[in-house]
Amino acid sequence: MVAVTLLGGGNLAQHLASAFFAANGIELRQIYNRSIAPIAHWEGKVLVTNQLEALVETDVCIIAVNDQSIETLSKKIAPFNGLLLHCSGTLDLDVLQANSRTGVLYPLQSFSKDKEIDFGKIPLCLEVSDTADHSKLLYLANSLSEKNIWMTTAQRKKLHLAAVFVNNFVNYMYTLGEEICVENGIPFEILHPLIEETAHKINTLPPSQAQTGPAIRKDTLTLEAHKKQLQHQKKEIYSLLTAALLKTQK
């Protein structure tokens, strides 16, 4: 049994807490957040506190807060005798340097409030500063997910960059598409099957081979017709992406 302390009350922390309660061999002993309100609903199942001096000693402490707060928070709880982990895709292990045993548990997923997710399907990217903690972190990760991979800080940073392209930027494209639909009295839901098919297609095809559209076909008439319908930022984005796609075809 591994005893865990969780620091944070945001989307990631909430999903981690739920996953720990459902996991075998893990005891989530305490949750800390600077405000009690976001974690108050866990009272009765686990110790909750907004006082750092009230933290109890556990085998593992996980810092699941925004990147800007990780280093400061880690210094405030130093020295922590167990394994201290952060969940960032972009930060080095050095941000936890006030503690001797450190590591990373980075879930490669986008977390939204009140949106249930199967944590067992989420890839977890793992790293430790001391190989002696390898088995402890692996045990913890295996209790949460079927998909775990060890990687260096440099690899994790590149993966996070790739994730921004395939997740955040793609979702922004959905937002622009939704705006065009709403402005013209078209239900955005009509695009759902297209979005789902495009996403599912890359399970069997490399994205470069799955690419379709007027730029790939060099359909200049359609490209120009689209640009005439757009203004300002949307036109700039459309032109930039079209130019990039045309360049790949060359």
Secondary structure, 3 states (H helix, E strand, C coil): CEEEEEECCCHHHHHHHHHHHHCCCEEEEEEECCCCHHHHHHECCEEEECCHHHCCCCCEEEECCCHHHHHHHHHHCCCCCCEEEECCCCCCHHHHCCCCCEEEEEECCCCCCCCCCCHHHCCEEEEECCHHHHHHHHHHHHHHCCCEEECCHHHHHHHHHHHHHHHHHHHHHHHHHHHHHHHCCCCHHHHHHHHHHHHHHCCCCCHHHHCCCCCCCCCHHHHHHHHHHCCHHHHHHHHHHHHHHHHHHC
